[in-house]
Amino acid sequence: MTDNGQPTQFLSRRSVLGACGVAGTACLAGCTSSGSLEAETTVTREYDGVDISEFTVETTNGDIDIREEQRETVSVEATKHAVDEDALSDVTLVEDRTGERLSLSVESDDSGLLSFGTAPRMDLVIAVPDRLNITTESTNGDIDIGSKSAERLNAESTNGDIAFWLANSSDIQANTTNGDVSITLPATAEPSVSFETTNGEVATSGLEAGSIEADSEIDQTIGNGTHRIRVDTTNGNLRIQGEN
């Protein structure tokens, strides 16, 4: 950990094996995220959220930023990035409703696997009602979720950091291959924490019920363990911070 409390890359005794295992993934991420995406446009969408209890978002290239608010709709601000104006139309946001679940997915005519740096991306800033359970997935992008009342939050990113900001404790599942996970909880939170990594460490601070500091793997309860935090990474740290 650094002096300012921010997680840094951690090199464990298994780092050589971990680095070899993810070399292909990291190289592919560089191909899809670099390059010149000079064209940009922002579109907005509004979806009825009155009758939904589950909300899911999936994208290949792009960041996901979700905030809960007192509202009855799901509001989306989607910023597209592409190599030129024509390519912007290749990236679309698709809606699907099944029962009480609203799912949004980003679809692209160009997967970017063979285009070496020209893959388009869509960054999403989303406001949702404050009662929803949320599931997110991004292959190349960061995920940031701010929650007031969700019972369950899931986030998965292959190449990207994951951050949770919680006004109340929730059950959390986070998975990332190359990226750190940070969780901000109320200082009074008493989570049960499971963490497994190839190259990473875990540290907690600011929780009144106790703290954890370890590397590689833990399964530990702080206080009464009223909520479950499960985090798996290949190359990434977990930082849990309590705030008043």
WOFEN-V913465 format. One record per pair of residues at least 12 apart in sequence whose C-alpha atoms are under 7 Angstrom apart, sorted by the first residue. I is the first residue (numbers start at 1). GAP is how many residues later the second one is. D is the distance in whole Angstrom. If there is no record, write none. Layout:
i:I gap:GAP d:D
i:I gap:GAP d:D
//
This chain:
i:7 gap:230 d:6
i:7 gap:232 d:7
i:9 gap:227 d:7
i:10 gap:189 d:6
i:10 gap:190 d:5
i:10 gap:191 d:7
i:11 gap:188 d:6
i:11 gap:189 d:7
i:12 gap:187 d:6
i:14 gap:184 d:7
i:14 gap:185 d:7
i:15 gap:184 d:6
i:18 gap:180 d:6
i:18 gap:181 d:7
i:29 gap:111 d:7
i:29 gap:130 d:7
i:31 gap:85 d:5
i:31 gap:86 d:5
i:32 gap:80 d:6
i:32 gap:84 d:6
i:32 gap:85 d:5
i:32 gap:86 d:7
i:32 gap:87 d:6
i:33 gap:84 d:6
i:34 gap:83 d:5
i:35 gap:82 d:4
i:35 gap:83 d:6
i:36 gap:47 d:6
i:36 gap:82 d:7
i:37 gap:44 d:6
i:37 gap:45 d:5
i:37 gap:46 d:4
i:37 gap:81 d:7
i:38 gap:44 d:6
i:38 gap:45 d:5
i:38 gap:46 d:6
i:39 gap:42 d:6
i:39 gap:43 d:5
i:39 gap:44 d:6
i:39 gap:45 d:5
i:39 gap:46 d:6
i:40 gap:39 d:7
i:40 gap:40 d:5
i:40 gap:41 d:5
i:40 gap:42 d:7
i:41 gap:38 d:6
i:41 gap:39 d:5
i:41 gap:40 d:7
i:42 gap:35 d:7
i:42 gap:36 d:6
i:42 gap:37 d:4
i:42 gap:38 d:6
i:43 gap:34 d:6
i:43 gap:35 d:5
i:43 gap:36 d:6
i:44 gap:32 d:5
i:44 gap:33 d:5
i:44 gap:34 d:6
i:45 gap:30 d:6
i:45 gap:31 d:5
i:45 gap:32 d:7
i:46 gap:27 d:7
i:46 gap:28 d:6
i:46 gap:29 d:5
i:46 gap:30 d:6
i:47 gap:26 d:6
i:47 gap:27 d:5
i:47 gap:28 d:7
i:48 gap:24 d:7
i:48 gap:25 d:5
i:48 gap:26 d:6
i:49 gap:23 d:5
i:49 gap:24 d:4
i:49 gap:25 d:6
i:49 gap:80 d:7
i:50 gap:22 d:5
i:50 gap:23 d:7
i:51 gap:49 d:6
i:52 gap:48 d:4
i:52 gap:49 d:5
i:52 gap:50 d:7
i:53 gap:47 d:5
i:53 gap:48 d:6
i:53 gap:78 d:7
i:53 gap:79 d:5
i:53 gap:80 d:6
i:54 gap:46 d:6
i:54 gap:47 d:5
i:54 gap:48 d:6
i:54 gap:78 d:5
i:54 gap:79 d:5
i:54 gap:80 d:6
i:55 gap:46 d:6
i:55 gap:47 d:5
i:55 gap:48 d:6
i:55 gap:77 d:6
i:55 gap:78 d:6
i:55 gap:79 d:5
i:55 gap:80 d:6
i:56 gap:46 d:6
i:56 gap:47 d:5
i:56 gap:48 d:6
i:56 gap:78 d:6
i:56 gap:79 d:5
i:56 gap:80 d:6
i:57 gap:46 d:6
i:57 gap:47 d:5
i:57 gap:48 d:6
i:57 gap:78 d:6
i:57 gap:79 d:5
i:57 gap:80 d:6
i:58 gap:46 d:6
i:58 gap:47 d:5
i:58 gap:48 d:6
i:58 gap:78 d:6
i:58 gap:79 d:5
i:58 gap:80 d:6
i:59 gap:46 d:6
i:59 gap:47 d:5
i:59 gap:78 d:6
i:59 gap:79 d:5
i:59 gap:80 d:7
i:60 gap:78 d:5
i:60 gap:79 d:5
i:60 gap:80 d:6
i:61 gap:60 d:5
i:61 gap:61 d:6
i:61 gap:77 d:7
i:61 gap:78 d:6
i:61 gap:79 d:5
i:61 gap:80 d:6
i:62 gap:59 d:5
i:62 gap:60 d:5
i:62 gap:61 d:5
i:62 gap:76 d:7
i:62 gap:78 d:6
i:62 gap:79 d:5
i:63 gap:60 d:5
i:63 gap:61 d:6
i:63 gap:78 d:4
i:63 gap:79 d:5
i:63 gap:80 d:6
i:64 gap:59 d:6
i:64 gap:60 d:5
i:64 gap:61 d:6
i:64 gap:78 d:6
i:64 gap:79 d:5
i:64 gap:80 d:6
i:65 gap:59 d:6
i:65 gap:60 d:5
i:65 gap:61 d:6
i:65 gap:78 d:6
i:65 gap:79 d:5
i:65 gap:80 d:6
i:66 gap:59 d:6
i:66 gap:60 d:5
i:66 gap:61 d:6
i:66 gap:78 d:6
i:66 gap:79 d:5
i:66 gap:80 d:6
i:67 gap:59 d:6
i:67 gap:60 d:5
i:67 gap:61 d:6
i:67 gap:78 d:6
i:67 gap:79 d:5
i:67 gap:80 d:6
i:68 gap:59 d:6
i:68 gap:60 d:5
i:68 gap:61 d:6
i:68 gap:62 d:5
i:68 gap:78 d:6
i:68 gap:79 d:5
i:68 gap:80 d:6
i:69 gap:58 d:6
i:69 gap:59 d:6
i:69 gap:60 d:5
i:69 gap:61 d:5
i:70 gap:59 d:6
i:70 gap:60 d:6
i:71 gap:58 d:5
i:72 gap:57 d:6
i:73 gap:55 d:7
i:73 gap:56 d:7
i:74 gap:53 d:6
i:74 gap:54 d:5
i:74 gap:55 d:7
i:75 gap:51 d:6
i:75 gap:52 d:5
i:75 gap:53 d:7
i:76 gap:48 d:7
i:76 gap:49 d:6
i:76 gap:50 d:5
i:76 gap:51 d:7
i:77 gap:47 d:6
i:77 gap:48 d:5
i:77 gap:49 d:6
i:78 gap:44 d:6
i:78 gap:45 d:6
i:78 gap:46 d:5
i:78 gap:47 d:6
i:79 gap:43 d:5
i:79 gap:44 d:5
i:79 gap:45 d:7
i:80 gap:41 d:6
i:80 gap:42 d:4
i:80 gap:43 d:7
i:81 gap:39 d:6
i:81 gap:40 d:5
i:81 gap:41 d:6
i:82 gap:38 d:5
i:82 gap:39 d:7
i:83 gap:35 d:6
i:90 gap:18 d:5
i:90 gap:19 d:5
i:91 gap:15 d:7
i:91 gap:16 d:6
i:91 gap:17 d:4
i:91 gap:18 d:7
i:92 gap:14 d:6
i:92 gap:15 d:5
i:92 gap:16 d:6
i:93 gap:12 d:6
i:93 gap:13 d:5
i:93 gap:14 d:6
i:94 gap:12 d:6
i:130 gap:18 d:6
i:130 gap:19 d:6
i:130 gap:20 d:7
i:131 gap:18 d:6
i:131 gap:19 d:6
i:132 gap:18 d:6
i:133 gap:17 d:5
i:133 gap:18 d:6
i:133 gap:19 d:5
i:133 gap:20 d:6
i:134 gap:18 d:7
i:134 gap:19 d:5
i:134 gap:20 d:6
i:135 gap:18 d:6
i:135 gap:19 d:5
i:135 gap:20 d:6
i:136 gap:18 d:6
i:136 gap:19 d:5
i:136 gap:20 d:6
i:137 gap:18 d:6
i:137 gap:19 d:5
i:137 gap:20 d:6
i:138 gap:18 d:6
i:138 gap:19 d:5
i:138 gap:20 d:7
i:139 gap:18 d:5
i:139 gap:19 d:5
i:139 gap:20 d:6
i:140 gap:17 d:7
i:140 gap:18 d:6
i:140 gap:19 d:5
i:140 gap:20 d:6
i:141 gap:16 d:7
i:141 gap:18 d:6
i:141 gap:19 d:5
i:142 gap:18 d:4
i:142 gap:19 d:5
i:142 gap:20 d:6
i:143 gap:18 d:6
i:143 gap:19 d:5
i:143 gap:20 d:6
i:144 gap:18 d:6
i:144 gap:19 d:5
i:144 gap:20 d:6
i:145 gap:18 d:6
i:145 gap:19 d:5
i:145 gap:20 d:6
i:146 gap:18 d:6
i:146 gap:19 d:5
i:146 gap:20 d:6
i:147 gap:18 d:6
i:147 gap:19 d:5
i:147 gap:20 d:6
i:148 gap:18 d:6
i:148 gap:19 d:5
i:148 gap:20 d:6
i:149 gap:19 d:6
i:150 gap:20 d:6
i:151 gap:19 d:5
i:151 gap:20 d:6
i:152 gap:18 d:6
i:152 gap:19 d:5
i:152 gap:20 d:6
i:153 gap:17 d:7
i:153 gap:18 d:6
i:153 gap:19 d:5
i:153 gap:20 d:6
i:154 gap:18 d:6
i:154 gap:19 d:5
i:154 gap:20 d:6
i:155 gap:18 d:6
i:155 gap:19 d:5
i:155 gap:20 d:6
i:156 gap:18 d:6
i:156 gap:19 d:5
i:156 gap:20 d:6
i:157 gap:18 d:6
i:157 gap:19 d:5
i:157 gap:20 d:7
i:158 gap:18 d:5
i:158 gap:19 d:5
i:158 gap:20 d:6
i:159 gap:17 d:7
i:159 gap:18 d:6
i:159 gap:19 d:5
i:159 gap:20 d:6
i:160 gap:18 d:6
i:160 gap:19 d:5
i:161 gap:18 d:4
i:161 gap:19 d:5
i:161 gap:20 d:6
i:162 gap:18 d:6
i:162 gap:19 d:5
i:162 gap:20 d:6
i:163 gap:18 d:6
i:163 gap:19 d:5
i:163 gap:20 d:6
i:164 gap:18 d:6
i:164 gap:19 d:5
i:164 gap:20 d:6
i:165 gap:18 d:6
i:165 gap:19 d:5
i:165 gap:20 d:7
i:166 gap:18 d:6
i:166 gap:19 d:5
i:167 gap:18 d:7
i:167 gap:19 d:6
i:168 gap:17 d:7
i:168 gap:18 d:6
i:169 gap:16 d:6
i:169 gap:20 d:6
i:169 gap:58 d:7
i:170 gap:57 d:6
i:171 gap:56 d:5
i:171 gap:57 d:5
i:171 gap:58 d:6
i:172 gap:56 d:6
i:172 gap:57 d:5
i:172 gap:58 d:6
i:173 gap:56 d:6
i:173 gap:57 d:5
i:173 gap:58 d:6
i:174 gap:56 d:6
i:174 gap:57 d:5
i:174 gap:58 d:6
i:175 gap:56 d:6
i:175 gap:57 d:5
i:175 gap:58 d:6
i:176 gap:56 d:7
i:176 gap:57 d:5
i:176 gap:58 d:7
i:177 gap:56 d:5
i:177 gap:57 d:5
i:177 gap:58 d:6
i:178 gap:56 d:6
i:178 gap:57 d:5
i:178 gap:58 d:6
i:179 gap:56 d:6
i:179 gap:57 d:5
i:180 gap:56 d:4
i:180 gap:57 d:5
i:180 gap:58 d:6
i:181 gap:56 d:6
i:181 gap:57 d:5
i:181 gap:58 d:6
i:182 gap:56 d:6
i:182 gap:57 d:5
i:182 gap:58 d:6
i:183 gap:56 d:6
i:183 gap:57 d:5
i:183 gap:58 d:6
i:184 gap:56 d:6
i:184 gap:57 d:5
i:184 gap:58 d:6
i:184 gap:59 d:7
i:185 gap:56 d:6
i:185 gap:57 d:5
i:185 gap:58 d:6
i:186 gap:56 d:5
i:186 gap:57 d:5
i:186 gap:58 d:6
i:187 gap:19 d:6
i:187 gap:20 d:5
i:187 gap:21 d:6
i:187 gap:55 d:4
i:187 gap:56 d:5
i:187 gap:57 d:5
i:188 gap:19 d:6
i:188 gap:20 d:6
i:188 gap:21 d:7
i:189 gap:18 d:7
i:190 gap:19 d:6
i:190 gap:32 d:5
i:190 gap:33 d:5
i:190 gap:34 d:6
i:190 gap:35 d:5
i:190 gap:36 d:6
i:190 gap:37 d:7
i:191 gap:30 d:6
i:191 gap:31 d:5
i:191 gap:34 d:4
i:191 gap:35 d:6
i:191 gap:36 d:5
i:191 gap:37 d:6
i:191 gap:38 d:7
i:192 gap:28 d:6
i:192 gap:29 d:4
i:192 gap:30 d:6
i:192 gap:33 d:4
i:192 gap:34 d:7
i:192 gap:35 d:6
i:192 gap:36 d:5
i:192 gap:37 d:6
i:193 gap:26 d:6
i:193 gap:27 d:5
i:193 gap:28 d:6
i:193 gap:35 d:6
i:193 gap:36 d:5
i:193 gap:37 d:6
i:194 gap:24 d:6
i:194 gap:25 d:4
i:194 gap:26 d:7
i:194 gap:35 d:6
i:194 gap:36 d:5
i:194 gap:37 d:6
i:195 gap:22 d:5
i:195 gap:23 d:5
i:195 gap:24 d:7
i:195 gap:35 d:6
i:195 gap:36 d:5
i:195 gap:37 d:6
i:196 gap:20 d:6
i:196 gap:21 d:4
i:196 gap:22 d:7
i:196 gap:35 d:7
i:196 gap:36 d:5
i:196 gap:37 d:6
i:197 gap:19 d:5
i:197 gap:20 d:6
i:197 gap:35 d:6
i:197 gap:36 d:5
i:197 gap:37 d:5
i:197 gap:38 d:7
i:198 gap:18 d:6
i:198 gap:35 d:7
i:198 gap:36 d:5
i:198 gap:37 d:6
i:199 gap:17 d:7
i:199 gap:35 d:6
i:199 gap:36 d:5
i:199 gap:37 d:6
i:200 gap:15 d:6
i:200 gap:16 d:6
i:200 gap:35 d:6
i:200 gap:36 d:5
i:200 gap:37 d:5
i:201 gap:13 d:6
i:201 gap:14 d:4
i:201 gap:15 d:6
i:201 gap:36 d:5
i:201 gap:37 d:6
i:202 gap:12 d:5
i:202 gap:13 d:6
i:202 gap:35 d:6
i:202 gap:36 d:5
i:202 gap:37 d:6
i:203 gap:35 d:7
i:203 gap:36 d:5
i:203 gap:37 d:6
i:204 gap:35 d:6
i:204 gap:36 d:5
i:204 gap:37 d:6
i:205 gap:35 d:7
i:205 gap:36 d:5
i:205 gap:37 d:6
i:206 gap:35 d:6
i:206 gap:36 d:4
i:206 gap:37 d:6
i:207 gap:34 d:7
i:207 gap:35 d:5
i:209 gap:13 d:6
i:209 gap:14 d:5
i:210 gap:12 d:6
i:210 gap:13 d:7
//
